[in-house]
Amino acid sequence: MDIIEKLKWRYATKKFNPTKTLTKNQLNTLKEAFNLTATSYGLQTIKMIVVEDTSIRASLLEHSYNQNQVVEASHLLVLCIQEKILEADVNKFFKNIQSIRNTPNKILDPYRLNLIDMLSNMTIKEQQQWSKNQAYIALGNLMTVCAVEGIDACPMEGFNPEGYDKALKLQEKGLKSVLLLPVGYRAEDDMFADFKKVRMHVTETVLEI
């Protein structure tokens, strides 16, 4: 299957087979794909929580509007943002660049100071929205990788972030949950698997100038 056929194959899986789980290699692929996601400036202000424990996921069901994908999937990926972006985060990022690329600080410092200035002029709410935009990029990337790898997934915005944050103790990590992605394998009786994909014609969504 080429990439377009794989994207046609994927759908928002409504019912997972709870007896089938991802392999360690598949899970590592998703972790690496998340880590390699493009982010603004390359500053990774997003994190991914991988929840495998079924008892923990069962406790999250009430905060997920009782959507069973959360429990039935092989794993639940919770995409999070930092509550605050600190100057220390920027300094750590540029220290990593200097270490990996051996770029002199005299070249990096103007960019570092500019980024610190930009973020310091943002409100906390603006910082969080900026990070949330990056989380959506990561979600799209993960969904494409899942399609390529033959992994079923269901992107979810419909959940109670406050409930998740408390249940997973995300406040202690300085994080806020923003998106969910249950991943695994579709159940044979998920009727949505056989639904034809409904999209406008590409000429209606892509304009050429």
C-alpha positions in Angstrom: 0.0 0.0 0.0 1.3 3.4 -0.8 0.9 6.4 1.5 -2.4 7.6 0.0 -3.9 4.1 0.2 -2.8 3.9 3.9 -4.4 7.2 4.6 -7.6 6.0 3.0 -7.4 2.9 5.2 -7.2 4.8 8.5 -10.3 6.1 10.2 -11.3 7.3 13.7 -11.6 3.8 15.3 -14.7 3.6 17.5 -14.2 0.1 18.8 -10.8 -1.5 19.5 -10.0 -5.2 20.0 -8.9 -5.3 23.7 -7.0 -8.6 23.2 -4.5 -7.2 20.7 -1.6 -5.0 21.8 1.1 -3.1 20.1 4.6 -4.5 20.0 7.4 -2.8 21.8 8.9 -1.8 18.4 5.6 -0.3 17.3 5.3 1.7 20.6 8.9 2.9 20.2 8.1 4.0 16.7 5.3 6.2 18.0 7.5 7.6 20.8 10.2 8.5 18.3 7.7 9.9 15.9 6.3 12.2 18.6 9.8 13.3 19.6 10.7 14.1 15.9 7.5 16.1 15.4 8.2 19.6 14.0 7.6 22.3 16.7 7.9 26.1 16.5 11.6 27.1 16.9 12.3 23.5 17.7 11.4 24.3 21.3 9.5 21.2 22.5 7.0 22.5 25.0 4.8 19.4 24.6 5.0 16.0 26.2 3.3 12.6 25.6 2.1 10.4 28.4 1.8 6.7 27.4 -0.8 5.0 29.5 -0.8 1.2 29.3 -2.2 0.2 32.7 -5.8 -0.8 32.1 -6.9 0.1 35.7 -5.6 3.6 35.3 -7.4 3.9 32.0 -10.6 2.6 33.5 -10.4 5.4 36.1 -10.1 7.9 33.2 -13.3 6.7 31.6 -15.5 9.0 33.6 -13.3 11.9 32.4 -13.6 10.7 28.8 -17.4 11.0 28.5 -17.5 7.1 28.8 -15.8 6.6 25.4 -14.6 3.0 25.6 -11.7 3.5 23.2 -9.8 4.9 26.2 -9.9 1.4 27.9 -10.2 -1.0 24.9 -7.2 0.3 22.9 -3.8 -1.2 23.4 -2.4 2.1 24.8 -3.7 5.6 25.5 -1.5 8.5 24.4 -2.2 11.7 26.2 -0.7 14.8 24.6 0.2 17.6 27.1 1.5 21.1 27.1 3.7 22.8 29.7 1.7 25.1 32.0 4.5 27.7 31.7 7.4 28.2 29.4 10.4 29.4 31.4 13.6 31.1 30.5 15.3 28.0 31.8 13.5 26.0 29.1 14.9 28.2 26.4 18.4 28.1 27.8 18.3 24.3 28.1 17.2 24.1 24.4 20.0 26.3 23.2 22.5 24.4 25.3 21.4 21.2 23.6 21.9 22.8 20.2 25.4 23.9 21.2 26.2 20.4 22.4 24.9 18.5 19.4 25.9 20.9 16.6 28.9 22.5 18.3 27.6 25.9 17.3 29.4 28.8 19.1 27.3 30.7 21.6 28.1 34.0 19.9 26.0 32.8 17.0 23.3 31.2 19.2 22.9 34.0 21.7 21.0 36.5 19.5 18.4 33.8 18.7 18.2 32.7 22.3 17.7 36.2 23.6 15.1 36.9 20.9 13.1 33.8 21.9 13.3 34.6 25.6 12.0 38.1 24.8 9.1 36.8 22.6 8.0 34.3 25.3 8.3 36.8 28.1 5.9 39.1 26.3 3.3 36.4 26.1 0.6 35.8 28.8 0.4 32.4 30.3 -2.7 31.8 28.3 -1.0 32.8 25.1 2.0 30.5 25.8 -0.4 27.6 26.4 -2.3 28.3 23.2 1.1 28.4 21.3 2.0 25.1 22.8 -1.4 23.6 22.1 -0.9 24.5 18.4 2.3 22.3 18.5 0.3 19.5 20.1 -2.1 19.4 17.1 0.9 19.1 14.8 2.1 16.2 16.9 -1.3 14.6 16.7 -1.4 14.8 12.9 2.1 13.4 12.7 1.2 10.5 15.0 -2.0 9.7 13.0 0.0 9.5 9.8 2.6 7.3 11.3 -0.1 5.0 12.7 -1.6 4.7 9.2 1.8 3.8 7.7 2.5 1.3 10.4 -1.0 -0.3 10.2 -2.0 0.9 13.7 -5.5 2.0 14.4 -6.1 5.3 16.3 -8.8 7.6 17.3 -8.0 11.3 17.8 -10.0 12.7 20.7 -10.7 16.3 21.9 -13.8 15.2 23.8 -12.6 14.7 27.4 -12.3 16.6 30.7 -8.7 17.9 30.9 -9.1 18.9 34.5 -10.1 15.3 35.4 -7.2 13.9 33.5 -4.7 16.3 35.0 -5.8 15.4 38.5 -6.0 11.6 37.9 -2.5 11.5 36.2 -1.1 14.1 38.7 0.0 16.2 35.8 0.1 19.4 37.9 3.1 17.9 39.7 4.9 17.7 36.3 3.9 21.2 35.3 1.7 19.8 32.5 -1.8 20.2 31.2 -3.6 17.5 29.0 -5.0 18.8 25.7 -5.5 15.8 23.3 -6.0 12.0 23.4 -5.0 9.3 21.0 -6.0 5.8 21.8 -4.0 3.4 19.6 -4.3 -0.3 18.9 -6.2 -2.5 16.5 -9.8 -2.2 15.3 -12.4 -4.7 16.5 -13.8 -7.0 13.7 -17.3 -5.8 14.5 -16.6 -2.1 14.4 -19.1 -1.0 11.8 -17.3 2.2 11.2 -14.4 0.3 9.6 -16.4 -0.4 6.5 -17.8 3.1 6.0 -16.7 4.8 2.9 -14.6 7.8 3.6 -16.5 11.0 3.0 -14.4 13.9 1.6 -14.9 16.7 -0.8 -13.1 16.4 -4.1 -9.5 17.5 -3.9 -10.2 20.3 -6.4 -12.6 21.8 -3.9 -10.1 21.8 -1.0 -6.8 22.5 -2.9 -6.6 25.7 -4.9 -3.9 26.2 -7.4 -2.7 29.7 -8.2 
